[in-house]
């Protein structure tokens, strides 16, 4: 990379760090997807003594259940601001793990270091998918497991991003849309012949934390970094803010599968497991 490339990448990662540090992602993980981390630990076959790396771990939604299973866990993330909440949760659970600030596209770990490398709706947000996939494969040992949960393009989160796209800051050149990690063919291409026993299945998790679409809109605006970024990007344009508010509410209303006063959204994700050759 040229000096200009290095500086551009540093600026991009700083923006990503600031995005995920905004709002309250630990609340989103704890309130909307608390079961997904434990599910990932189960399908990855993590047991006592496993050496585990959780990539883009956030506040430890998967890393903490892995540590509770007796594994030696490293939780890595580009946004160390999330580690404080993770440490508090880990302390309440009575587990110890290592927290390391790390870019998923350039991880500070040796080749073949871990028995399991996993990510729960995390690594999918690294902007350069092939680079991130190469790192996942590099740091897991031969015969070791890669386990991922990724939102799908057709599911709730994929459509949430589609709804916000006209109002969001333009992506940097060469960046891949995060929900592509939820497309089976894209994952096959990223991992390629370097893995065997690749399995992928689509599942759903229920979002029923809020009673109405209006309440859920406020929840996303308050807690979720990408939604906060979209509103901040249009902060000086009242008409665009109103349009974003309207489109977001329309989306949430259309996707609500609940009853009056008991809203319910199904969010589809792709569960991926594979072994390194």
ZIHUBEL-V767469 format. One record per residue. N is the residue number from 1. RES is the residue in one small letter. SS is DSSP state (alpha for helix, beta for strand, coil for the rest). BURIAL is 1 if it has 24 or more other C-alpha atoms within 12 Angstrom, else 0. D_CENTER is the distance of its C-alpha to the mean C-alpha in Angstrom with 2 decimals. Layout:
BEGIN
{{N:RES:SS:BURIAL:D_CENTER} {N:RES:SS:BURIAL:D_CENTER}}
END
This chain:
BEGIN
{{1:x:coil:0:26.75} {2:x:coil:0:29.24} {3:x:alpha:0:29.33} {4:x:alpha:0:28.21} {5:x:alpha:0:25.18} {6:x:alpha:0:24.26} {7:x:alpha:0:24.74} {8:x:alpha:0:22.72} {9:x:alpha:1:19.74} {10:x:alpha:0:20.20} {11:x:alpha:0:20.36} {12:x:alpha:1:17.23} {13:x:alpha:1:15.20} {14:x:alpha:0:17.04} {15:x:alpha:1:15.98} {16:x:alpha:1:12.24} {17:x:alpha:1:12.99} {18:x:alpha:1:15.10} {19:x:alpha:1:12.73} {20:x:alpha:1:10.15} {21:x:alpha:1:13.35} {22:x:coil:1:14.85} {23:x:coil:1:15.02} {24:x:coil:1:13.90} {25:x:alpha:1:10.23} {26:x:alpha:1:11.73} {27:x:alpha:1:13.76} {28:x:alpha:1:11.13} {29:x:alpha:1:9.63} {30:x:alpha:1:13.32} {31:x:alpha:0:14.80} {32:x:alpha:1:12.75} {33:x:coil:1:10.87} {34:x:alpha:1:13.04} {35:x:alpha:0:14.13} {36:x:alpha:1:11.11} {37:x:alpha:1:11.03} {38:x:alpha:1:14.77} {39:x:alpha:1:14.71} {40:x:alpha:1:12.72} {41:x:alpha:1:15.29} {42:x:alpha:1:18.04} {43:x:alpha:1:17.44} {44:x:coil:1:16.99} {45:x:coil:1:20.41} {46:x:coil:1:19.75} {47:x:coil:0:23.07} {48:x:coil:0:25.11} {49:x:coil:0:25.41} {50:x:coil:1:22.41} {51:x:beta:1:20.99} {52:x:beta:1:17.20} {53:x:beta:1:14.55} {54:x:beta:1:11.01} {55:x:coil:1:9.17} {56:x:coil:1:6.77} {57:x:coil:1:7.93} {58:x:coil:1:8.08} {59:x:coil:1:11.07} {60:x:coil:1:11.27} {61:x:coil:1:10.22} {62:x:coil:1:10.90} {63:x:alpha:1:12.96} {64:x:alpha:1:15.51} {65:x:alpha:1:16.38} {66:x:alpha:1:16.82} {67:x:alpha:1:19.16} {68:x:alpha:1:20.90} {69:x:coil:1:21.66} {70:x:coil:0:23.53} {71:x:coil:1:21.35} {72:x:beta:1:21.50} {73:x:beta:1:17.92} {74:x:beta:1:16.50} {75:x:beta:1:13.28} {76:x:beta:1:12.35} {77:x:beta:1:10.48} {78:x:coil:1:11.74} {79:x:coil:1:12.12} {80:x:alpha:1:14.69} {81:x:alpha:1:15.44} {82:x:alpha:1:12.88} {83:x:alpha:1:14.95} {84:x:alpha:0:17.86} {85:x:alpha:1:16.36} {86:x:alpha:1:15.06} {87:x:alpha:1:18.59} {88:x:alpha:0:20.19} {89:x:alpha:1:18.36} {90:x:alpha:1:19.20} {91:x:alpha:0:22.74} {92:x:alpha:0:23.15} {93:x:alpha:0:22.14} {94:x:coil:0:24.57} {95:x:coil:1:22.42} {96:x:coil:1:22.19} {97:x:coil:1:19.54} {98:x:beta:1:19.14} {99:x:beta:1:16.80} {100:x:beta:1:16.67} {101:x:beta:1:15.64} {102:x:coil:1:14.58} {103:x:beta:1:13.43} {104:x:coil:1:11.46} {105:x:coil:1:14.15} {106:x:beta:1:17.00} {107:x:coil:1:16.53} {108:x:coil:0:19.66} {109:x:coil:1:20.20} {110:x:coil:0:23.09} {111:x:coil:0:23.17} {112:x:coil:1:23.13} {113:x:coil:1:22.18} {114:x:beta:1:20.12} {115:x:beta:1:20.85} {116:x:beta:1:17.25} {117:x:beta:1:14.14} {118:x:beta:1:10.96} {119:x:beta:1:7.18} {120:x:beta:1:5.57} {121:x:coil:1:2.66} {122:x:coil:1:2.41} {123:x:alpha:1:5.71} {124:x:alpha:1:5.74} {125:x:alpha:1:5.98} {126:x:coil:1:8.85} {127:x:coil:1:11.84} {128:x:coil:1:14.00} {129:x:alpha:1:12.77} {130:x:alpha:1:15.97} {131:x:alpha:1:16.09} {132:x:alpha:1:12.75} {133:x:alpha:1:13.94} {134:x:alpha:1:17.26} {135:x:alpha:1:16.01} {136:x:alpha:1:14.39} {137:x:alpha:1:17.79} {138:x:alpha:1:19.82} {139:x:alpha:1:18.92} {140:x:beta:1:19.22} {141:x:beta:1:22.89} {142:x:beta:1:24.89} {143:x:beta:0:24.63} {144:x:beta:1:21.41} {145:x:beta:1:18.39} {146:x:beta:1:15.03} {147:x:beta:1:12.79} {148:x:beta:1:9.49} {149:x:beta:1:7.98} {150:x:beta:1:6.91} {151:x:beta:1:8.06} {152:x:coil:1:11.56} {153:x:coil:1:13.57} {154:x:coil:1:16.20} {155:x:coil:1:14.37} {156:x:alpha:1:13.99} {157:x:alpha:1:10.76} {158:x:alpha:1:12.12} {159:x:alpha:1:15.39} {160:x:alpha:1:14.22} {161:x:alpha:1:13.19} {162:x:alpha:1:16.50} {163:x:alpha:1:18.36} {164:x:alpha:1:17.27} {165:x:alpha:0:17.75} {166:x:coil:0:21.50} {167:x:coil:1:21.01} {168:x:coil:1:18.15} {169:x:coil:0:19.05} {170:x:coil:0:19.74} {171:x:coil:0:17.26} {172:x:coil:0:18.81} {173:x:coil:0:20.90} {174:x:coil:0:19.32} {175:x:coil:0:15.70} {176:x:coil:0:14.07} {177:x:coil:1:12.47} {178:x:alpha:1:8.72} {179:x:alpha:1:9.82} {180:x:alpha:1:12.29} {181:x:alpha:1:10.13} {182:x:alpha:1:11.13} {183:x:coil:1:14.72} {184:x:alpha:1:16.78} {185:x:alpha:0:19.09} {186:x:alpha:1:16.56} {187:x:alpha:1:15.08} {188:x:alpha:1:18.76} {189:x:alpha:0:19.60} {190:x:alpha:1:16.93} {191:x:alpha:1:17.92} {192:x:alpha:0:21.53} {193:x:alpha:0:24.44} {194:x:alpha:1:22.99} {195:x:beta:1:21.68} {196:x:beta:0:23.62} {197:x:beta:0:23.15} {198:x:beta:1:20.13} {199:x:beta:1:19.30} {200:x:beta:1:17.02} {201:x:beta:0:17.31} {202:x:beta:0:16.03} {203:x:beta:0:15.78} {204:x:beta:1:15.24} {205:x:beta:1:14.32} {206:x:beta:1:16.65} {207:x:beta:1:16.06} {208:x:coil:1:19.48} {209:x:coil:1:19.07} {210:x:coil:1:21.16} {211:x:coil:1:24.64} {212:x:coil:1:24.81} {213:x:alpha:1:22.95} {214:x:alpha:0:24.35} {215:x:alpha:0:22.92} {216:x:alpha:1:19.42} {217:x:alpha:1:19.76} {218:x:alpha:0:20.73} {219:x:alpha:1:17.78} {220:x:alpha:1:15.27} {221:x:alpha:1:17.67} {222:x:alpha:0:17.90} {223:x:alpha:1:14.44} {224:x:coil:1:11.63} {225:x:alpha:1:11.59} {226:x:alpha:1:11.66} {227:x:alpha:1:14.37} {228:x:alpha:1:16.18} {229:x:alpha:1:16.28} {230:x:alpha:1:17.84} {231:x:alpha:1:20.41} {232:x:alpha:1:21.23} {233:x:alpha:0:21.79} {234:x:coil:0:24.41} {235:x:coil:0:25.83} {236:x:coil:0:29.25} {237:x:coil:0:29.67} {238:x:alpha:0:30.52} {239:x:alpha:0:30.90} {240:x:alpha:0:27.44} {241:x:alpha:1:25.96} {242:x:alpha:0:28.02} {243:x:alpha:0:26.95} {244:x:alpha:1:23.22} {245:x:alpha:1:24.03} {246:x:alpha:0:26.03} {247:x:alpha:1:23.64} {248:x:alpha:1:20.72} {249:x:alpha:1:23.17} {250:x:alpha:0:24.57} {251:x:alpha:1:21.24} {252:x:alpha:1:20.53} {253:x:alpha:1:24.15} {254:x:alpha:0:24.18} {255:x:alpha:1:21.20} {256:x:coil:1:22.59} {257:x:coil:0:24.00} {258:x:coil:0:25.53} {259:x:beta:0:28.94} {260:x:coil:0:30.34} {261:x:coil:0:29.11} {262:x:beta:0:26.60} {263:x:coil:1:23.76} {264:x:coil:1:21.26} {265:x:beta:1:18.38} {266:x:beta:1:17.02} {267:x:beta:1:13.43} {268:x:beta:1:13.38} {269:x:beta:1:10.92} {270:x:beta:1:11.95} {271:x:beta:1:12.60} {272:x:beta:1:13.57} {273:x:beta:1:15.97} {274:x:beta:1:18.36} {275:x:beta:1:20.84} {276:x:beta:1:21.80} {277:x:coil:0:25.40}}
END
